Amino acid sequence: MKNYFGFILNLVIINIAFSQVPCILGDVYVGEAANKGDPEDYIEVYNGGSFECTLGGFQLDDSEDLEDFTFGDVILAPGDFWLGYEDDDDSFGSGLGGGGDIVVFADADGNMLTVTLEESIEIADGTELSQSYGSDGTGCYTLPTPGESNAECFEFIYGCTDPDASNYNADANLDDDSCEYPAASCILGDVYVGEAANKGDPEDYIEVYNGGSFECTLGGFQLDDSEDLEDFTFGDVILAPGDFWLGYEDDDDSFGSGLGGGGDIVVFADADGNMLTVTLEESIEIADGTELSQSYGSDGTGCYTLPTPGESNAECFEFIYGCTDPDASNYNADANLDDDSCEYAMPGDINADGEINVLDVVQLVGFILGTSNPSDTQIASGDLNGDGVLNVLDVVALVNIILDS
């Protein structure tokens, strides 16, 4: 019996001694790590050797300072794992940066193996991938398997991962920002005729403006200068908020009905036939030869403006009527619209009777003597020597004109 108990005691001692053999760095190594997501940061150490061993005195850190975590007498059988989550009891405390980091694993003698953690990647189903390693430190992204055998290296399939997109790729597991979405139909009133021109340079044009808050398509909308709506139907024209569609008469993919310079209408209709109509008044040419356009708000109210096709509308034009001919005696430099008021002086015809005679001399002398005040036209007609004032020299010149006639 004594020998039996001795045998048992020796067996226990042998087992204890055998189990306390230090692990060999390289046989044990970092097999997996995660630096973001659910589960949180973790490091997995794997015993790829052929015997049970202790990690006592081994260290983990995210730098070669090795100041973070030192293992106690952790026993690992062949094929077993040690798994530690950040800040758990008896685990490491250095957070692993989601943008990339390293894990340094060292034995009790300070020999080190370092693995590189690349930037954490979230795949289409919301999973943050882990990174798994062989004994040589070579790694790849994998699905997380903490405390279990590593998954195969993850195969990245890039594409649109949003099922609501028109180019959704059901096989894609990583979104590449390529998603495309079918545009909603525009809403009549949010999109409207913002400007039109019915004469001049540029030629007849119509501008449609998206005053709404979302991108939309004009597909199926129509333009015409009557409610027959037989002129132009839009294809899949996409308008972002604040953008314009601009069409010139008879251009490709544009309207063909000419807009009458004497006045017309523009009918803009949605795909259901609902209409908004704006009125084009008679085209007006201002003093510098520009034909004004007409600009509108979303309610169809309009005014004359300087042409700004495809751009934000100008302010309503301020008409200043007067004589716009610089050769006229009553030229108004501020006037931008001629009112047929221009007056032209005949040199010497002071009384404007169409003749130059003694009566003109009498009136000129009266102006010089101050018995009456001349008008601008009379000054221009009587200032025959061009010195800017009426005086006796002008009388002499006028008398000579009469004597020579």
TITIDREN-415969 format. One line per field, with one value per residue (C-alpha): residue in one letter; residue number from 1; x, y, z; chain. Coordinates in steps of 0.1 Angstrom, whole numbers, plus 5000, padded with zeros to 4 digits. Layout:
dokol = (a|...) .
vexfi = (NUM|...) .
X = (X|...) .
Y = (Y|...) .
Z = (Z|...) .
vose = (A|...) .
END
This chain:
dokol = (m|k|n|y|f|g|f|i|l|n|l|v|i|i|n|i|a|f|s|q|v|p|c|i|l|g|d|v|y|v|g|e|a|a|n|k|g|d|p|e|d|y|i|e|v|y|n|g|g|s|f|e|c|t|l|g|g|f|q|l|d|d|s|e|d|l|e|d|f|t|f|g|d|v|i|l|a|p|g|d|f|w|l|g|y|e|d|d|d|d|s|f|g|s|g|l|g|g|g|g|d|i|v|v|f|a|d|a|d|g|n|m|l|t|v|t|l|e|e|s|i|e|i|a|d|g|t|e|l|s|q|s|y|g|s|d|g|t|g|c|y|t|l|p|t|p|g|e|s|n|a|e|c|f|e|f|i|y|g|c|t|d|p|d|a|s|n|y|n|a|d|a|n|l|d|d|d|s|c|e|y|p|a|a|s|c|i|l|g|d|v|y|v|g|e|a|a|n|k|g|d|p|e|d|y|i|e|v|y|n|g|g|s|f|e|c|t|l|g|g|f|q|l|d|d|s|e|d|l|e|d|f|t|f|g|d|v|i|l|a|p|g|d|f|w|l|g|y|e|d|d|d|d|s|f|g|s|g|l|g|g|g|g|d|i|v|v|f|a|d|a|d|g|n|m|l|t|v|t|l|e|e|s|i|e|i|a|d|g|t|e|l|s|q|s|y|g|s|d|g|t|g|c|y|t|l|p|t|p|g|e|s|n|a|e|c|f|e|f|i|y|g|c|t|d|p|d|a|s|n|y|n|a|d|a|n|l|d|d|d|s|c|e|y|a|m|p|g|d|i|n|a|d|g|e|i|n|v|l|d|v|v|q|l|v|g|f|i|l|g|t|s|n|p|s|d|t|q|i|a|s|g|d|l|n|g|d|g|v|l|n|v|l|d|v|v|a|l|v|n|i|i|l|d|s) .
vexfi = (1|2|3|4|5|6|7|8|9|10|11|12|13|14|15|16|17|18|19|20|21|22|23|24|25|26|27|28|29|30|31|32|33|34|35|36|37|38|39|40|41|42|43|44|45|46|47|48|49|50|51|52|53|54|55|56|57|58|59|60|61|62|63|64|65|66|67|68|69|70|71|72|73|74|75|76|77|78|79|80|81|82|83|84|85|86|87|88|89|90|91|92|93|94|95|96|97|98|99|100|101|102|103|104|105|106|107|108|109|110|111|112|113|114|115|116|117|118|119|120|121|122|123|124|125|126|127|128|129|130|131|132|133|134|135|136|137|138|139|140|141|142|143|144|145|146|147|148|149|150|151|152|153|154|155|156|157|158|159|160|161|162|163|164|165|166|167|168|169|170|171|172|173|174|175|176|177|178|179|180|181|182|183|184|185|186|187|188|189|190|191|192|193|194|195|196|197|198|199|200|201|202|203|204|205|206|207|208|209|210|211|212|213|214|215|216|217|218|219|220|221|222|223|224|225|226|227|228|229|230|231|232|233|234|235|236|237|238|239|240|241|242|243|244|245|246|247|248|249|250|251|252|253|254|255|256|257|258|259|260|261|262|263|264|265|266|267|268|269|270|271|272|273|274|275|276|277|278|279|280|281|282|283|284|285|286|287|288|289|290|291|292|293|294|295|296|297|298|299|300|301|302|303|304|305|306|307|308|309|310|311|312|313|314|315|316|317|318|319|320|321|322|323|324|325|326|327|328|329|330|331|332|333|334|335|336|337|338|339|340|341|342|343|344|345|346|347|348|349|350|351|352|353|354|355|356|357|358|359|360|361|362|363|364|365|366|367|368|369|370|371|372|373|374|375|376|377|378|379|380|381|382|383|384|385|386|387|388|389|390|391|392|393|394|395|396|397|398|399|400|401|402|403|404|405) .
X = (5000|5029|5044|5011|5008|5044|5037|5006|5026|5055|5030|5014|5048|5058|5026|5030|5066|5057|5029|5051|5074|5076|5060|5083|5078|5068|5051|5028|5019|4992|4967|4940|4932|4905|4909|4873|4837|4816|4833|4855|4893|4907|4939|4940|4972|4973|4995|5005|5032|5031|5030|5013|5032|5029|5028|5041|5063|5052|5041|5017|5017|5010|5046|5080|5081|5063|5047|5011|5004|5025|5010|5007|5008|4985|4986|4979|4975|4984|4957|4943|4937|4942|4917|4919|4896|4908|4905|4891|4906|4939|4941|4958|4948|4963|4936|4943|4939|4911|4932|4960|4984|5008|5007|5040|5042|5073|5086|5100|5135|5123|5123|5095|5072|5052|5021|5007|4970|4958|4929|4897|4872|4834|4817|4782|4763|4779|4806|4840|4865|4892|4927|4942|4978|5001|5031|5053|5031|5016|4980|4948|4913|4888|4854|4858|4863|4876|4888|4881|4899|4905|4882|4895|4909|4880|4873|4864|4837|4833|4801|4769|4755|4723|4692|4674|4700|4693|4727|4726|4750|4738|4772|4791|4803|4821|4805|4826|4803|4791|4754|4730|4695|4666|4656|4621|4598|4599|4570|4553|4557|4589|4602|4589|4597|4622|4630|4622|4631|4610|4634|4669|4704|4704|4675|4643|4650|4632|4648|4633|4645|4644|4635|4627|4649|4657|4671|4644|4637|4618|4610|4575|4572|4561|4567|4546|4533|4497|4478|4478|4512|4523|4558|4584|4585|4614|4634|4652|4666|4679|4679|4696|4681|4690|4699|4686|4675|4680|4666|4670|4644|4651|4682|4685|4664|4646|4614|4605|4576|4589|4579|4562|4581|4547|4538|4531|4526|4548|4529|4548|4531|4540|4536|4500|4491|4489|4499|4516|4514|4535|4528|4555|4548|4559|4597|4615|4648|4666|4689|4721|4703|4697|4664|4652|4642|4613|4618|4593|4588|4572|4538|4543|4546|4571|4590|4614|4651|4685|4690|4707|4701|4711|4720|4703|4678|4686|4666|4635|4646|4640|4628|4640|4623|4638|4658|4685|4702|4734|4730|4697|4697|4677|4698|4693|4724|4704|4676|4675|4643|4636|4603|4605|4610|4644|4647|4672|4682|4687|4717|4703|4666|4661|4623|4620|4598|4619|4634|4665|4656|4655|4630|4657|4681|4656|4650|4687|4694|4666|4683|4716|4699|4681|4646|4637|4653|4663|4655|4683|4673|4674|4708|4721|4706|4719|4754|4767|4804|4803|4817|4789|4773|4750|4767|4772|4795|4766|4745|4772|4774|4736|4734|4761|4740|4710|4730|4746|4713) .
Y = (5000|5023|5017|5025|5059|5066|5059|5082|5110|5107|5108|5140|5157|5146|5161|5193|5196|5189|5214|5242|5240|5276|5281|5286|5319|5311|5279|5302|5334|5360|5342|5369|5405|5430|5468|5480|5468|5442|5423|5450|5450|5416|5396|5358|5338|5303|5274|5258|5237|5200|5202|5219|5249|5280|5317|5328|5359|5364|5400|5419|5455|5478|5490|5475|5492|5461|5480|5469|5432|5403|5368|5348|5310|5306|5270|5263|5228|5222|5238|5259|5296|5324|5352|5387|5416|5451|5461|5428|5412|5396|5411|5439|5475|5493|5501|5490|5519|5514|5533|5507|5495|5468|5439|5430|5395|5387|5358|5360|5367|5397|5381|5396|5388|5417|5416|5446|5455|5474|5499|5483|5476|5474|5452|5456|5438|5461|5436|5449|5424|5410|5402|5367|5356|5326|5317|5339|5370|5372|5383|5389|5402|5376|5373|5375|5341|5350|5319|5296|5284|5313|5319|5319|5352|5375|5380|5416|5422|5459|5474|5491|5475|5496|5476|5509|5518|5511|5494|5473|5444|5416|5399|5430|5431|5464|5496|5515|5547|5537|5536|5553|5562|5567|5604|5612|5630|5668|5686|5712|5745|5734|5734|5762|5785|5810|5830|5833|5855|5860|5881|5893|5880|5854|5840|5827|5806|5791|5784|5759|5762|5737|5757|5725|5708|5676|5662|5652|5642|5662|5630|5634|5671|5692|5727|5746|5780|5767|5742|5717|5705|5692|5708|5693|5665|5662|5630|5619|5654|5654|5687|5692|5719|5753|5740|5751|5735|5759|5753|5775|5773|5745|5732|5695|5682|5716|5733|5742|5767|5802|5827|5857|5890|5908|5887|5850|5824|5795|5764|5741|5708|5678|5642|5641|5671|5697|5731|5763|5792|5823|5853|5868|5905|5923|5921|5954|5967|5991|6019|5998|5974|5947|5928|5923|5888|5882|5865|5847|5835|5802|5818|5829|5866|5881|5913|5924|5917|5918|5883|5857|5824|5795|5817|5834|5860|5897|5923|5936|5962|5999|6018|6054|6071|6100|6110|6085|6101|6119|6141|6155|6188|6172|6139|6122|6101|6082|6072|6035|6036|6062|6081|6098|6132|6140|6176|6187|6224|6239|6263|6299|6289|6305|6307|6272|6283|6264|6295|6317|6354|6387|6373|6350|6379|6398|6369|6362|6399|6396|6366|6385|6416|6394|6403|6366|6333|6308|6270|6244|6239|6277|6280|6251|6268|6303|6294|6297|6302|6272|6290|6278|6313|6336|6369|6395|6372|6349|6378|6387|6350|6349|6381|6367|6335|6356|6378|6348|6330) .
Z = (5000|5009|4975|4958|4975|4967|4930|4930|4947|4922|4893|4907|4911|4876|4862|4881|4870|4834|4834|4846|4815|4801|4767|4737|4719|4683|4694|4713|4695|4689|4668|4665|4676|4672|4675|4672|4673|4690|4706|4719|4717|4723|4719|4715|4723|4707|4717|4684|4701|4710|4748|4777|4790|4811|4800|4834|4829|4792|4784|4761|4751|4721|4723|4729|4764|4777|4806|4801|4811|4824|4825|4857|4857|4828|4815|4778|4764|4728|4705|4734|4735|4760|4754|4769|4765|4771|4808|4820|4851|4844|4809|4790|4794|4764|4739|4703|4680|4654|4628|4632|4659|4669|4695|4711|4727|4746|4766|4801|4787|4767|4733|4712|4684|4669|4648|4629|4632|4601|4603|4615|4587|4591|4565|4551|4579|4605|4616|4625|4612|4634|4621|4624|4623|4617|4638|4616|4623|4588|4591|4572|4580|4592|4607|4646|4663|4697|4716|4686|4655|4631|4601|4566|4553|4544|4507|4500|4474|4468|4455|4465|4496|4500|4490|4482|4455|4418|4415|4447|4447|4469|4468|4479|4515|4515|4502|4477|4476|4441|4451|4427|4435|4411|4414|4426|4402|4405|4421|4399|4418|4434|4398|4377|4347|4362|4331|4295|4265|4234|4212|4209|4216|4232|4211|4225|4256|4286|4319|4344|4380|4409|4439|4459|4486|4468|4436|4411|4375|4350|4331|4315|4322|4292|4277|4251|4242|4244|4266|4237|4252|4218|4217|4240|4266|4290|4292|4324|4332|4368|4386|4420|4443|4430|4396|4362|4329|4300|4266|4234|4207|4182|4200|4205|4234|4236|4227|4191|4195|4189|4216|4200|4205|4208|4238|4245|4272|4284|4297|4320|4329|4350|4339|4351|4330|4359|4344|4355|4330|4328|4306|4284|4278|4246|4243|4251|4238|4260|4251|4247|4223|4249|4246|4282|4294|4318|4352|4374|4409|4418|4417|4381|4389|4366|4356|4330|4338|4322|4306|4329|4311|4334|4363|4392|4380|4380|4399|4382|4357|4365|4335|4332|4303|4283|4253|4247|4217|4226|4195|4208|4227|4255|4258|4292|4301|4328|4305|4294|4274|4247|4250|4216|4233|4217|4204|4178|4173|4138|4140|4139|4140|4174|4173|4157|4128|4103|4088|4097|4095|4113|4138|4150|4154|4175|4198|4202|4211|4236|4253|4254|4269|4294|4284|4282|4291|4264|4265|4262|4226|4219|4235|4213|4182|4190|4202|4166|4176|4200|4230|4253|4258|4239|4231|4204|4184|4179|4166|4141|4129|4127|4106|4082|4078|4068|4044|4027|4022) .
vose = (A|A|A|A|A|A|A|A|A|A|A|A|A|A|A|A|A|A|A|A|A|A|A|A|A|A|A|A|A|A|A|A|A|A|A|A|A|A|A|A|A|A|A|A|A|A|A|A|A|A|A|A|A|A|A|A|A|A|A|A|A|A|A|A|A|A|A|A|A|A|A|A|A|A|A|A|A|A|A|A|A|A|A|A|A|A|A|A|A|A|A|A|A|A|A|A|A|A|A|A|A|A|A|A|A|A|A|A|A|A|A|A|A|A|A|A|A|A|A|A|A|A|A|A|A|A|A|A|A|A|A|A|A|A|A|A|A|A|A|A|A|A|A|A|A|A|A|A|A|A|A|A|A|A|A|A|A|A|A|A|A|A|A|A|A|A|A|A|A|A|A|A|A|A|A|A|A|A|A|A|A|A|A|A|A|A|A|A|A|A|A|A|A|A|A|A|A|A|A|A|A|A|A|A|A|A|A|A|A|A|A|A|A|A|A|A|A|A|A|A|A|A|A|A|A|A|A|A|A|A|A|A|A|A|A|A|A|A|A|A|A|A|A|A|A|A|A|A|A|A|A|A|A|A|A|A|A|A|A|A|A|A|A|A|A|A|A|A|A|A|A|A|A|A|A|A|A|A|A|A|A|A|A|A|A|A|A|A|A|A|A|A|A|A|A|A|A|A|A|A|A|A|A|A|A|A|A|A|A|A|A|A|A|A|A|A|A|A|A|A|A|A|A|A|A|A|A|A|A|A|A|A|A|A|A|A|A|A|A|A|A|A|A|A|A|A|A|A|A|A|A|A|A|A|A|A|A|A|A|A|A|A|A|A|A|A|A|A|A|A|A|A|A|A|A|A|A|A|A|A|A|A|A|A|A|A|A|A|A|A|A|A|A|A|A|A|A|A|A|A|A|A|A|A|A) .
END
